Each structure stands twice: as structure tokens, then as C-alpha cells.
Amino acid sequence: MLPRFDALDPAVLEYPYPAYAKLRAEGPLCRFGPGAYGVTRHADVLALQRDPRLGSEFPDQYHHLSVGDGPASAFFQRIMLYRDPPDHTRLRKLVGKAFTPAVVRRLRAHIETLVEELMAPALKAGGCDIVSTLAYPLPVLVISKLMGIPPNAHDDVRRHSIRLGRAFSAIVPQNAREEAHEAVRWLRTYIGQLLDARRENPGEDLLSDLLRAEDDGDTLTHEEIVDNTVFSFFAGFETTVHLITNGFALLLRYPEQLERLRRDPSLVPAAVEEFLRFEAPIQGTARLVHEAVEIGGHKVRAGRVLVLMLGSANHDETVFDNPEQLDVGRAKNPHTTFGGGGHLCLGAFLARTEGQVVFEWLLRHTTQLKAAGDPVREIDTPFRAYESLPVALS
């Protein structure tokens, strides 16, 4: 009998890594629920991220079971995250043009300016809540500029996107389902209105690019543009929020690593990768088995669901030296946080760039970083997230 993993265990929600280590020691698979299995080890997760026998396009019933009937269910069936080739390939190639390294590099100076503006009052005051002051506003401002969303709509778009984000759980709590449906309704209406305006007056932004985009004569439908723009906005800020917050939380927990960064700021890119490894914002990603696969002597039949446990893979002691120790200079760091294969995260380069700018700012403008209160974890979310992280800065 495979060991069972309880993702809702309070101890797991608070700090899952001891549970992951126990699962890895017992074998490469664990039970998640009826017809669903978790993959615990790095080698298997890495291989399965690229395995064509697995897919991301789930039957309609899966989404109805997860979030209930309504706009959110249809939304999940249309976005590239839950599509397989050839639809996934077509959508990704078109939408991906807005997230290329060249586009992101042109944004770097703007990101630096935003960080300075957001954190200047915090420096003057001697502290802030990192979540509300920096971690949420910064990625929202950046992705809004990339997409051409006007400043007066930032707060509304962010609020509805956060509500939508809670619907990415395998099973969405009943009280969050209607919020998710309402969020999709609002976001579809708003993005649809922006698209109508861009048709009349195109600009230099993602929406205009999508309207112009053609690939071998294949264009996006209006519905695909709307839903994948909504998804791209969400995906473009959600991971970065938790990268920034988790990074600050880890430096508070391991002050000697912050001092190491102060002595050698060139380690910032490696530190960002280590934050992503140690506290992966997304701890697991689901795949549908199209053809039977064998994992560690266990045969998983077609129609079953495999959860690739990214958080466990990133702490696999056979791959990472001292995986439970934060090492901002870690040289070998093949973490699985951004996925792999055709579903490699589109916003990975953007998230890395924002993270690097933030922690470069920290080293350049502060001499001290301390906790200014107890951090509060956000539990009602599929992400490794904080609701509040108060810090003192000088």
C-alpha cells in the first residue's frame, strides 16, 4: 500500500518539507486521493514534466468537480495551462511573444524605478508589511504595463485576480467557488472592453500584439484572447508575489545568508534561484495520464492523475546538498519550480528579473532587516504564501 499524503494537514500547510522527506524515503509515489498519486522524487518529476504520455487537458467533469458549474469552469478549459498540443502549442507561441527575455530586459529600468518608489516610504518609516507594500503591488504594476492595463484599474484587476487564484486548487472550497465565478465574469468583461478599444486604437502592449498576432495564418479567437489574457495577467504576478515574500521570509530566518549577500551582492541571481527552490510558490502540478506509465515498479494506468510534487523534488537529498539549508550561493540548483517541457512557465524570466531587482535594492539601500512582528501564512490558497510579513528596515 502506498503511503498517503494529506495536503490539508495543518503541519503540512505550515511547513511541508519533513513530510516530503518521509514520503521520498518510502518510495517515488504516494496516494493523494481516489485515482490520484503524488510523485515525490526529483528524477521522476523532471522526467515526467517532459513525458508525452502525460497531458494537462482534463475532461470537462474534472473542472466541474473542482470549481463547480459556472464561468470559472469554462475558463479553465480554455486557458493554455490546461490545454495539450496542438492547441497549447498555438496559444503558447502567440501569447509567449509578450514574455520574451528581450521584452523583459526593456522593462528592467522601469522595474527598478517602481521598487524605489514603492519602498521609499517604508525606508522613511523604518519598516512595512512586505506583502502589501511591495510583493503584491510591484508585479501587478509591471504586468499591467506589459499588458496595457491603465493605472485606475490596477486595484480592481488585482482583487479579482487574487480571487480567481484560489480556484487553482484541486478542490476549491465552496465559499470560494462563487468568488471565482464572479472574478472570471468581471475580468472577462473588463478585458473584453480593453480589446474593443485596442481594435480601434492599437498600442505597444500585449493586447494589441495578440490582436495582431498571426502564426502560419492562425489567429486567436476573441474568447481565447480574453481568457488567456486574464490567465497571463494572473500568472504574470502571482508567482512573483510569493517569490518576493518567501525570499524576505527566508532571509529573516537565515540572517547569516543575508550577511553573505551583503558581502557579495553578485550572488543575488543565485539567491533568487535558491528562494525558488527552497519555497516553490507552486508546490505541485497535476497531469492526466494518457498512456500507462511505470514509476518505481508501480504501474499508473491511463485516466489516473499524477501530481508532480515540485516542493518535494526541490528538497530531494540525492540531488541537492543539505537541501534543508538555505544556500544563497548554491552552484548546482536544478530546481523544478518553473516546470519543464512544453509547460515551462512563460513568466519565468520576468519573475527572476523582478526578484533580482528587489533583492539588489535591499542590499543597496539597507543595512539592517529584522522581523517587526509575527508573519501570517495564507492558508486558503494553492500557493506557498504569506498574508502578512512585517519587517523593520534601516
Buried (B, 14 or more C-beta within 10 A) or exposed (E): EBBEBBBEEEEBBEEBBEBBBEBBEEBBBBBBBEEBBBBBBBEBBBBBBEBEBBBBBBEEEBBBBBBBEBBBBBBBBBBBBBBBEEBBBBBBBBBEBBBEEEBBEEBEEBBBEBBBEBBEEBBEEEBBBBBEBBBBBBBBBBBBBBBBBEEEEBEEBBEBBBBBBBBBBBEBEEEBBBBBBBBBBBBBEBBBEBBEBBEEEBEEBBBBBBBEBEEEEEBBEEEBBBBBBBBBBBBBBBBBBBBBBBBBBBBBEBEEBBEBBBEEEEBBBBBBBBBBBBBBBBBBBBBBBBEEBEBEEEEBEEEBBBBBBBBBBBBBEEBBEEBEEBBBBBEEBEBBBBBBEBBEBBBBBBBBBBBBBBBBBBBEBBEEBEBBEEBEBBEEBBBBBBBBBBBBBE
